[in-house]
Amino acid sequence: MSRLNNQKLETLVINNYNNIRLRLLFTPFLLLSVIVIVLLQQGAFSVEGYVEIQKDLFFYLNSKLSELSSLQFNLTQLGNPLIILPFLTVFIVYAPKLWGALFTTTIISAVISFLLKEIFDVPRPAEILDNEFFVIIGRVHTGFSSLPSGHSITTFTVITLLLFAFMPKEFKSKILWTVFILVVGLFIAFSRVGVGAHFPVDVVIGSTIGYICALTGIVVSNKVSWWNWIKNKKYYTGIIFFLIIWALALLKEIYDKNLLVVYLSLFSIFTTLYLMIKIHVQKQH
């Protein structure tokens, strides 16, 4: 990619992010309000009621999605920041503005996810339901951290950042891009039901919160200059070192799980390392 094209990509992201307005938060907050109203109407504001109202839907979705067990297990890994974020590392070179927003958003989403899990204290499916009645793929998730789904928050944080970063100008293209990116996000998020780790409402709420966190993070990053250093090539040495450590962590994931998605994540890291090392060497000369 030429330097001119690099600048165009960065400019596209900057311009798109500058067009973000907080009124876009109206729809996700409306959705959360509707969910709360429905839960109240159904008497599902207790742990028992919350589980009971969606138990049958959970069993149904889990049975259908788990038929593609390998796909579900690969998809669900993308809710892990360690695995999904390497796919974005190339934008450190080509669109560092995206990473500025990502850093801000990650802080916001991590804090909100932790607080909400502590507040709601909802048991995981495997903690409260008979494990013989549904499929568990991979690790058995127990404990009381089901609501909201952290993987769904991470997924929709990243999905939303990409959605608005590369939003086309033409109306039909906007619709197609939005539908495509949201469908991909939902496929990834609902893999949490497929592997038996979360209830459906956990995923919907987590996805909505991820969307809200991303929009908030974009708006905040537009007003601060904390992450401007990312585009400064003098910091490439430190970033390269960090990416090497990250690659080693992914190699451990490959050793533990041997999943295609982790290989692809590692390949993304290597691609970024190649580009950054090439730029760093050229700078030295």
Backbone hydrogen bonds in HBPLUS format (Angstrom, degrees):
<---DONOR---> <-ACCEPTOR-->    atom                        ^
c    i                          cat <-CA-CA->   ^        H-A-AA   ^      H-
h    n   atom  resd res      DA  || num        DHA   H-A  angle D-A-AA Bond
n    s   type  num  typ     dist DA aas  dist angle  dist       angle   num
A0006-ASN N   A0002-SER O   2.91 MM   4  6.21 150.5  1.99 147.3 156.4     1
A0007-GLN N   A0003-ARG O   2.95 MM   4  6.25 157.6  2.01 149.6 154.4     2
A0008-LYS N   A0004-LEU O   2.94 MM   4  6.27 150.0  2.03 145.6 154.7     3
A0009-LEU N   A0005-ASN O   2.95 MM   4  6.21 153.1  2.02 148.1 154.3     4
A0010-GLU N   A0006-ASN O   3.05 MM   4  6.36 163.9  2.08 153.0 157.0     5
A0011-THR N   A0007-GLN O   2.85 MM   4  6.00 157.6  1.90 146.9 153.9     6
A0012-LEU N   A0008-LYS O   2.85 MM   4  6.03 152.2  1.93 144.3 151.8     7
A0013-VAL N   A0009-LEU O   3.08 MM   4  6.37 162.1  2.11 150.6 154.1     8
A0014-ILE N   A0010-GLU O   2.94 MM   4  6.16 166.1  1.96 152.6 156.8     9
A0015-ASN N   A0011-THR O   2.86 MM   4  5.99 169.8  1.87 153.0 156.0    10
A0016-ASN N   A0012-LEU O   2.92 MM   4  6.05 163.6  1.94 150.1 155.1    11
A0017-TYR N   A0013-VAL O   2.88 MM   4  6.00 163.4  1.90 152.4 157.1    12
A0018-ASN N   A0014-ILE O   2.89 MM   4  6.04 149.7  1.98 146.8 155.7    13
A0019-ASN N   A0016-ASN O   3.16 MM   3  5.24 141.2  2.32  96.7 107.8    14
A0020-ILE N   A0017-TYR O   3.14 MM   3  5.35 162.4  2.17 107.0 112.4    15
A0024-LEU N   A0021-ARG O   3.05 MM   3  6.02 170.1  2.06 126.8 129.9    16
A0025-LEU N   A0022-LEU O   2.90 MM   3  5.56 164.1  1.93 118.2 123.4    17
A0026-PHE N   A0023-ARG O   3.09 MM   3  5.59 166.8  2.11 114.1 118.3    18
A0029-PHE N   A0025-LEU O   3.13 MM   4  6.21 163.3  2.16 155.1 160.3    19
A0030-LEU N   A0026-PHE O   2.85 MM   4  5.99 146.0  1.97 147.0 157.4    20
A0031-LEU N   A0027-THR O   2.93 MM   4  6.21 155.9  1.99 151.9 158.1    21
A0032-LEU N   A0028-PRO O   2.98 MM   4  6.27 160.9  2.02 148.3 152.7    22
A0033-SER N   A0029-PHE O   2.94 MM   4  6.11 150.8  2.03 140.5 148.9    23
A0034-VAL N   A0030-LEU O   2.92 MM   4  6.21 154.0  1.99 150.5 157.1    24
A0035-ILE N   A0031-LEU O   3.00 MM   4  6.29 158.4  2.05 151.5 157.2    25
A0036-VAL N   A0032-LEU O   2.99 MM   4  6.24 160.3  2.03 148.3 153.3    26
A0037-ILE N   A0033-SER O   2.94 MM   4  6.19 161.0  1.98 150.1 155.2    27
A0038-VAL N   A0034-VAL O   2.91 MM   4  6.13 163.6  1.94 153.5 157.6    28
A0039-LEU N   A0035-ILE O   2.92 MM   4  6.13 163.5  1.95 152.1 156.8    29
A0040-LEU N   A0036-VAL O   2.92 MM   4  6.14 155.6  1.98 148.7 155.6    30
A0041-GLN N   A0037-ILE O   2.86 MM   4  6.10 160.4  1.89 151.3 156.8    31
A0042-GLN N   A0038-VAL O   2.93 MM   4  6.11 146.3  2.05 147.5 156.4    32
A0044-ALA N   A0039-LEU O   2.72 MM   5  4.79 168.3  1.73 158.7 155.3    33
A0043-GLY N   A0040-LEU O   3.13 MM   3  5.10 160.3  2.17 103.1 108.3    34
A0050-TYR N   A0046-SER O   2.77 MM   4  5.89 160.0  1.81 156.0 161.9    35
A0051-VAL N   A0047-VAL O   3.04 MM   4  6.21 159.0  2.08 150.0 154.4    36
A0052-GLU N   A0048-GLU O   2.93 MM   4  6.02 163.4  1.96 147.2 152.7    37
A0053-ILE N   A0049-GLY O   3.01 MM   4  6.02 161.0  2.05 150.1 153.1    38
A0054-GLN N   A0051-VAL O   3.29 MM   3  5.73 146.4  2.41 107.9 116.6    39
A0055-LYS N   A0051-VAL O   2.94 MM   4  5.69 110.8  2.44 147.3 165.0    40
A0058-PHE N   A0054-GLN O   2.84 MM   4  6.02 156.3  1.90 153.2 160.4    41
A0059-PHE N   A0055-LYS O   2.99 MM   4  6.29 163.7  2.01 153.4 156.6    42
A0060-TYR N   A0056-ASP O   2.99 MM   4  6.20 158.0  2.04 146.8 152.9    43
A0061-LEU N   A0057-LEU O   2.90 MM   4  6.07 179.0  1.90 158.3 158.7    44
A0062-ASN N   A0058-PHE O   2.86 MM   4  5.84 162.0  1.89 151.7 157.9    45
A0063-SER N   A0059-PHE O   3.01 MM   4  6.05 154.4  2.07 140.7 147.2    46
A0064-LYS N   A0060-TYR O   3.08 MM   4  6.33 157.6  2.13 151.2 157.0    47
A0065-LEU N   A0061-LEU O   2.82 MM   4  5.87 171.9  1.83 158.9 161.2    48
A0066-SER N   A0062-ASN O   2.99 MM   4  5.71 154.1  2.06 137.4 145.1    49
A0067-GLU N   A0064-LYS O   3.28 MM   3  5.62 158.8  2.32 105.9 112.3    50
A0068-LEU N   A0065-LEU O   3.15 MM   3  6.02 160.9  2.19 121.9 125.7    51
A0072-GLN N   A0068-LEU O   2.96 MM   4  6.19 166.1  1.98 160.9 165.4    52
A0073-PHE N   A0069-SER O   2.92 MM   4  6.09 158.0  1.97 149.3 155.2    53
A0074-ASN N   A0070-SER O   3.01 MM   4  6.22 151.5  2.09 145.4 153.0    54
A0075-LEU N   A0071-LEU O   2.83 MM   4  6.01 169.4  1.84 157.2 160.5    55
A0076-THR N   A0072-GLN O   2.94 MM   4  5.98 161.4  1.97 148.0 152.8    56
A0077-GLN N   A0074-ASN O   3.20 MM   3  5.50 140.5  2.36 103.6 114.1    57
A0078-LEU N   A0075-LEU O   2.96 MM   3  5.61 152.2  2.04 116.6 124.5    58
A0079-GLY N   A0076-THR O   3.18 MM   3  5.71 166.0  2.20 112.9 116.8    59
A0080-ASN N   A0077-GLN O   2.94 MM   3  5.47 160.5  1.98 116.4 121.4    60
A0083-ILE N   A0080-ASN O   2.87 MM   3  5.50 143.4  2.01 119.5 129.1    61
A0084-ILE N   A0080-ASN O   2.98 MM   4  6.17 165.4  2.00 160.2 165.0    62
A0085-LEU N   A0081-PRO O   3.16 MM   4  5.48 158.5  2.21 132.7 139.3    63
A0087-PHE N   A0084-ILE O   3.16 MM   3  5.83 146.2  2.28 116.3 124.5    64
A0088-LEU N   A0085-LEU O   2.83 MM   3  5.33 156.0  1.88 117.0 125.1    65
A0089-THR N   A0086-PRO O   3.14 MM   3  5.04 156.6  2.19 100.9 108.0    66
A0091-PHE N   A0088-LEU O   2.92 MM   3  5.68 154.3  1.99 121.9 129.2    67
A0092-ILE N   A0089-THR O   2.93 MM   3  5.44 162.7  1.96 114.7 120.5    68
A0093-VAL N   A0090-VAL O   3.15 MM   3  5.69 142.6  2.30 108.4 116.5    69
A0094-TYR N   A0090-VAL O   3.23 MM   4  6.54 163.5  2.26 140.7 145.3    70
A0095-ALA N   A0091-PHE O   2.77 MM   4  4.58 148.0  1.87 113.4 123.3    71
A0098-LEU N   A0095-ALA O   2.99 MM   3  5.85 147.1  2.10 126.3 132.2    72
A0099-TRP N   A0096-PRO O   3.01 MM   3  5.18 121.9  2.36  99.1 113.4    73
A0100-GLY N   A0096-PRO O   3.08 MM   4  6.48 144.4  2.21 147.8 158.2    74
A0101-ALA N   A0097-LYS O   3.15 MM   4  6.49 159.0  2.20 150.4 154.3    75
A0102-LEU N   A0098-LEU O   2.88 MM   4  6.10 146.6  2.00 139.1 149.8    76
A0103-PHE N   A0099-TRP O   2.90 MM   4  6.05 160.1  1.94 147.8 150.5    77
A0104-THR N   A0100-GLY O   3.31 MM   4  6.54 167.5  2.33 145.5 148.4    78
A0105-THR N   A0101-ALA O   2.88 MM   4  6.00 164.5  1.90 151.4 156.4    79
A0106-THR N   A0102-LEU O   2.82 MM   4  5.89 157.2  1.87 150.7 156.7    80
A0107-ILE N   A0103-PHE O   3.25 MM   4  6.48 158.0  2.30 147.7 151.9    81
A0108-ILE N   A0104-THR O   3.19 MM   4  6.49 165.4  2.22 150.1 153.8    82
A0109-SER N   A0105-THR O   2.83 MM   4  6.00 172.8  1.83 160.6 162.5    83
A0110-ALA N   A0106-THR O   2.95 MM   4  5.93 156.3  2.01 143.5 150.1    84
A0111-VAL N   A0107-ILE O   3.18 MM   4  6.31 163.4  2.21 148.7 152.5    85
A0112-ILE N   A0108-ILE O   3.03 MM   4  6.23 169.5  2.04 154.3 157.5    86
A0113-SER N   A0109-SER O   2.87 MM   4  5.86 162.9  1.90 147.0 152.4    87
A0114-PHE N   A0110-ALA O   3.09 MM   4  6.17 164.4  2.12 144.1 148.4    88
A0115-LEU N   A0111-VAL O   3.00 MM   4  6.20 168.2  2.01 153.4 156.7    89
A0116-LEU N   A0112-ILE O   2.94 MM   4  6.05 170.2  1.95 155.7 158.4    90
A0117-LYS N   A0113-SER O   3.04 MM   4  6.12 160.6  2.08 148.7 154.1    91
A0118-GLU N   A0114-PHE O   3.10 MM   4  6.29 152.8  2.18 145.3 152.6    92
A0119-ILE N   A0115-LEU O   2.90 MM   4  6.13 150.8  1.98 147.3 156.1    93
A0120-PHE N   A0116-LEU O   2.92 MM   4  6.01 178.5  1.92 157.6 157.7    94
A0121-ASP N   A0117-LYS O   3.05 MM   4  5.67 153.3  2.12 133.8 142.2    95
A0146-SER N   A0122-VAL O   2.94 MM  24  5.32 172.1  1.95 155.2 152.9    96
A0124-ARG N   A0143-GLY O   3.02 MM  19  6.01 158.3  2.06 155.1 152.9    97
A0127-GLU N   A0124-ARG O   2.95 MM   3  5.12 143.1  2.09 105.1 116.7    98
A0128-ILE N   A0124-ARG O   3.30 MM   4  6.61 140.8  2.46 152.4 162.3    99
A0128-ILE N   A0125-PRO O   3.26 MM   3  5.51 133.2  2.49 101.4 112.4   100
A0129-LEU N   A0125-PRO O   2.81 MM   4  5.50 158.0  1.85 159.4 163.3   101
A0133-PHE N   A0130-ASP O   3.02 MM   3  5.87 170.8  2.03 127.6 130.6   102
A0137-ILE N   A0195-VAL O   3.13 MM  58  4.60 160.5  2.17 114.8 119.5   103
A0149-SER N   A0202-ASP O   3.26 MM  53  5.18 164.1  2.28 120.7 115.8   104
A0153-ILE N   A0149-SER O   3.05 MM   4  6.41 149.7  2.15 145.0 153.6   105
A0154-THR N   A0150-GLY O   2.98 MM   4  6.28 165.1  2.00 152.6 155.5   106
A0155-THR N   A0151-HIS O   2.88 MM   4  6.05 163.7  1.90 146.7 151.8   107
A0156-PHE N   A0152-SER O   2.96 MM   4  6.07 171.7  1.97 149.7 151.8   108
A0157-THR N   A0153-ILE O   2.88 MM   4  5.95 136.8  2.07 143.2 155.5   109
A0158-VAL N   A0154-THR O   3.10 MM   4  6.35 167.3  2.12 155.1 156.2   110
A0159-ILE N   A0155-THR O   2.84 MM   4  6.03 168.3  1.85 152.6 156.7   111
A0160-THR N   A0156-PHE O   2.99 MM   4  5.65 156.4  2.05 127.8 134.4   112
A0161-LEU N   A0157-THR O   3.14 MM   4  6.30 155.5  2.20 142.7 149.3   113
A0162-LEU N   A0158-VAL O   3.04 MM   4  6.33 159.4  2.08 154.2 159.3   114
A0163-LEU N   A0159-ILE O   2.82 MM   4  5.99 152.5  1.90 144.4 153.3   115
A0164-PHE N   A0160-THR O   3.12 MM   4  6.32 166.3  2.14 154.4 154.1   116
A0165-ALA N   A0161-LEU O   2.96 MM   4  5.91 145.6  2.08 138.4 149.2   117
A0166-PHE N   A0162-LEU O   3.22 MM   4  6.15 164.1  2.24 150.3 150.7   118
A0174-LYS N   A0170-GLU O   2.89 MM   4  6.17 148.1  1.99 152.5 162.9   119
A0174-LYS N   A0171-PHE O   3.06 MM   3  5.01 116.8  2.47  93.3 109.1   120
A0175-ILE N   A0171-PHE O   3.04 MM   4  6.42 155.9  2.10 153.3 158.7   121
A0176-LEU N   A0172-LYS O   3.01 MM   4  6.30 168.6  2.02 153.9 156.3   122
A0177-TRP N   A0173-SER O   2.86 MM   4  5.93 165.0  1.88 150.3 155.0   123
A0178-THR N   A0174-LYS O   2.86 MM   4  5.95 161.7  1.90 148.6 154.2   124
A0179-VAL N   A0175-ILE O   2.93 MM   4  6.10 169.3  1.94 155.3 158.1   125
A0180-PHE N   A0176-LEU O   2.93 MM   4  6.02 165.1  1.95 148.2 153.1   126
A0181-ILE N   A0177-TRP O   2.95 MM   4  6.07 172.4  1.96 153.0 155.1   127
A0182-LEU N   A0178-THR O   3.01 MM   4  6.06 159.9  2.05 149.1 154.8   128
A0183-VAL N   A0179-VAL O   2.96 MM   4  6.02 157.1  2.01 149.8 156.0   129
A0184-VAL N   A0180-PHE O   3.02 MM   4  6.25 162.1  2.06 151.5 156.3   130
A0185-GLY N   A0181-ILE O   3.02 MM   4  6.21 157.6  2.07 139.7 146.2   131
A0186-LEU N   A0182-LEU O   2.90 MM   4  6.14 153.4  1.97 146.2 153.0   132
A0187-PHE N   A0183-VAL O   2.93 MM   4  6.17 155.6  1.99 151.0 157.4   133
A0188-ILE N   A0184-VAL O   3.08 MM   4  6.38 159.8  2.13 151.4 156.3   134
A0189-ALA N   A0185-GLY O   2.86 MM   4  6.05 166.9  1.87 150.5 154.8   135
A0190-PHE N   A0186-LEU O   2.85 MM   4  5.84 168.5  1.86 150.0 153.2   136
A0191-SER N   A0188-ILE O   3.15 MM   3  5.37 151.6  2.23 103.5 112.1   137
A0192-ARG N   A0189-ALA O   3.09 MM   3  5.98 165.9  2.11 119.6 123.9   138
A0193-VAL N   A0190-PHE O   3.06 MM   3  5.30 139.8  2.22 102.1 112.2   139
A0194-GLY N   A0190-PHE O   3.16 MM   4  6.53 156.1  2.22 140.7 147.7   140
A0195-VAL N   A0191-SER O   2.89 MM   4  6.13 143.0  2.03 147.4 154.1   141
A0197-ALA N   A0192-ARG O   2.88 MM   5  5.34 146.0  1.99 167.9 176.8   142
A0198-HIS N   A0192-ARG O   3.19 MM   6  5.52 139.4  2.36 126.7 125.8   143
A0196-GLY N   A0193-VAL O   3.00 MM   3  5.00 153.9  2.07 102.7 110.8   144
A0202-ASP N   A0199-PHE O   3.10 MM   3  5.27 123.1  2.44 101.9 116.3   145
A0203-VAL N   A0199-PHE O   3.33 MM   4  6.73 149.1  2.43 148.5 156.4   146
A0203-VAL N   A0200-PRO O   3.06 MM   3  5.21 120.3  2.44  97.7 111.8   147
A0204-VAL N   A0200-PRO O   3.03 MM   4  6.41 159.0  2.07 152.5 158.2   148
A0205-ILE N   A0201-VAL O   2.92 MM   4  5.98 171.9  1.93 152.7 155.2   149
A0206-GLY N   A0202-ASP O   2.87 MM   4  5.91 156.1  1.93 139.7 147.7   150
A0207-SER N   A0203-VAL O   2.82 MM   4  5.92 159.7  1.86 149.1 154.4   151
A0208-THR N   A0204-VAL O   3.02 MM   4  6.19 158.4  2.07 145.4 151.3   152
A0209-ILE N   A0205-ILE O   2.90 MM   4  6.12 159.1  1.94 151.9 157.7   153
A0210-GLY N   A0206-GLY O   2.89 MM   4  6.09 154.5  1.96 146.1 153.4   154
A0211-TYR N   A0207-SER O   3.04 MM   4  6.32 152.1  2.12 145.0 151.8   155
A0212-ILE N   A0208-THR O   3.00 MM   4  6.31 158.2  2.05 147.7 153.5   156
A0213-CYS N   A0209-ILE O   2.80 MM   4  6.04 163.1  1.83 156.0 160.5   157
A0214-ALA N   A0210-GLY O   2.97 MM   4  6.13 156.5  2.02 145.5 151.6   158
A0215-LEU N   A0211-TYR O   3.08 MM   4  6.33 167.6  2.10 152.4 155.0   159
A0216-THR N   A0212-ILE O   2.95 MM   4  6.11 164.7  1.97 152.3 157.1   160
A0217-GLY N   A0213-CYS O   2.78 MM   4  5.90 156.3  1.84 146.2 153.6   161
A0218-ILE N   A0214-ALA O   2.90 MM   4  6.13 153.0  1.97 150.0 156.8   162
A0219-VAL N   A0215-LEU O   3.08 MM   4  6.34 166.5  2.10 151.4 154.2   163
A0220-VAL N   A0216-THR O   2.93 MM   4  6.15 163.2  1.96 152.7 157.6   164
A0221-SER N   A0217-GLY O   2.85 MM   4  5.95 162.4  1.88 146.4 151.9   165
A0222-ASN N   A0218-ILE O   3.02 MM   4  6.22 135.6  2.22 143.0 154.3   166
A0223-LYS N   A0220-VAL O   2.92 MM   3  5.31 146.9  2.03 108.6 118.8   167
A0228-ASN N   A0225-SER O   3.43 MM   3  5.52 174.4  2.43 111.4 111.4   168
A0230-ILE N   A0227-TRP O   3.16 MM   3  5.88 164.8  2.18 119.5 123.5   169
A0232-ASN N   A0229-TRP O   2.99 MM   3  5.20 155.1  2.05 108.5 116.6   170
A0235-TYR N   A0232-ASN O   3.11 MM   3  6.05 170.1  2.12 126.1 129.3   171
A0236-TYR N   A0233-LYS O   3.09 MM   3  5.19 165.5  2.11 108.8 112.2   172
A0239-ILE N   A0235-TYR O   3.11 MM   4  6.41 161.1  2.15 153.2 159.2   173
A0240-ILE N   A0236-TYR O   2.75 MM   4  5.85 162.0  1.78 154.5 159.1   174
A0241-PHE N   A0237-THR O   3.05 MM   4  6.29 159.5  2.10 146.4 151.6   175
A0242-PHE N   A0238-GLY O   3.02 MM   4  6.29 157.7  2.07 145.5 151.4   176
A0243-LEU N   A0239-ILE O   2.86 MM   4  6.14 155.1  1.92 152.3 159.3   177
A0244-ILE N   A0240-ILE O   2.99 MM   4  6.25 147.3  2.09 147.8 156.5   178
A0245-ILE N   A0241-PHE O   3.16 MM   4  6.52 157.1  2.21 148.4 153.7   179
A0246-TRP N   A0242-PHE O   2.96 MM   4  6.23 154.0  2.03 145.6 153.5   180
A0247-ALA N   A0243-LEU O   2.81 MM   4  6.05 151.4  1.89 144.4 151.9   181
A0248-LEU N   A0244-ILE O   3.03 MM   4  6.36 149.9  2.12 145.7 153.3   182
A0249-ALA N   A0245-ILE O   3.07 MM   4  6.42 148.7  2.17 144.3 152.9   183
A0250-LEU N   A0246-TRP O   2.99 MM   4  6.35 148.0  2.09 146.4 155.5   184
A0251-LEU N   A0247-ALA O   2.92 MM   4  6.23 144.7  2.04 143.8 153.9   185
A0252-LYS N   A0248-LEU O   3.11 MM   4  6.46 145.8  2.23 141.8 150.0   186
A0253-GLU N   A0249-ALA O   3.12 MM   4  6.50 147.9  2.22 138.5 147.3   187
A0254-ILE N   A0250-LEU O   2.87 MM   4  6.21 150.7  1.96 148.1 156.1   188
A0255-TYR N   A0251-LEU O   2.94 MM   4  6.21 153.4  2.01 142.6 149.8   189
A0256-ASP N   A0252-LYS O   2.88 MM   4  6.16 150.1  1.97 146.6 154.9   190
A0257-LYS N   A0253-GLU O   2.77 MM   4  5.84 161.2  1.80 153.1 157.9   191
A0258-ASN N   A0254-ILE O   2.73 MM   4  4.32 128.3  1.99 110.5 126.5   192
A0262-VAL N   A0259-LEU O   3.13 MM   3  5.52 132.6  2.37 106.0 117.7   193
A0263-TYR N   A0259-LEU O   3.30 MM   4  6.73 152.7  2.38 148.1 155.7   194
A0263-TYR N   A0260-LEU O   3.02 MM   3  5.13 116.7  2.44  99.0 114.6   195
A0264-LEU N   A0260-LEU O   2.98 MM   4  6.35 156.2  2.04 155.3 162.3   196
A0265-SER N   A0261-VAL O   2.97 MM   4  6.17 147.6  2.08 136.6 145.6   197
A0266-LEU N   A0262-VAL O   2.88 MM   4  6.12 156.8  1.93 147.9 153.8   198
A0267-PHE N   A0263-TYR O   2.88 MM   4  6.13 153.7  1.95 146.4 154.0   199
A0268-SER N   A0264-LEU O   3.03 MM   4  6.27 147.4  2.14 141.4 149.4   200
A0269-ILE N   A0265-SER O   3.14 MM   4  6.53 150.5  2.23 143.7 151.2   201
A0270-PHE N   A0266-LEU O   2.96 MM   4  6.32 162.3  2.00 154.0 158.3   202
A0271-THR N   A0267-PHE O   2.91 MM   4  6.13 153.4  1.98 147.1 154.4   203
A0272-THR N   A0268-SER O   3.06 MM   4  6.30 160.8  2.10 147.2 151.6   204
A0273-LEU N   A0269-ILE O   2.84 MM   4  6.11 159.8  1.88 153.6 160.1   205
A0274-TYR N   A0270-PHE O   2.90 MM   4  6.11 158.5  1.95 148.0 153.2   206
A0275-LEU N   A0271-THR O   3.08 MM   4  6.37 163.6  2.11 149.5 153.3   207
A0276-MET N   A0272-THR O   2.88 MM   4  6.07 166.5  1.90 156.9 160.7   208
A0277-ILE N   A0273-LEU O   2.84 MM   4  5.89 163.6  1.87 152.6 157.4   209
A0278-LYS N   A0274-TYR O   2.95 MM   4  6.02 157.6  2.00 145.7 152.4   210
A0279-ILE N   A0275-LEU O   3.01 MM   4  6.22 158.6  2.05 145.8 151.3   211
A0280-HIS N   A0276-MET O   2.82 MM   4  5.97 157.2  1.87 145.9 153.1   212
A0281-VAL N   A0277-ILE O   2.85 MM   4  6.03 160.5  1.89 151.4 155.7   213
A0282-GLN N   A0278-LYS O   3.06 MM   4  6.21 159.8  2.10 145.1 150.8   214
A0283-LYS N   A0279-ILE O   2.96 MM   4  6.15 147.1  2.07 143.7 152.8   215
A0284-GLN N   A0280-HIS O   3.16 MM   4  6.44 144.6  2.29 141.8 150.4   216
A0285-HIS N   A0282-GLN O   3.16 MM   3  5.24 138.8  2.34  95.9 107.4   217
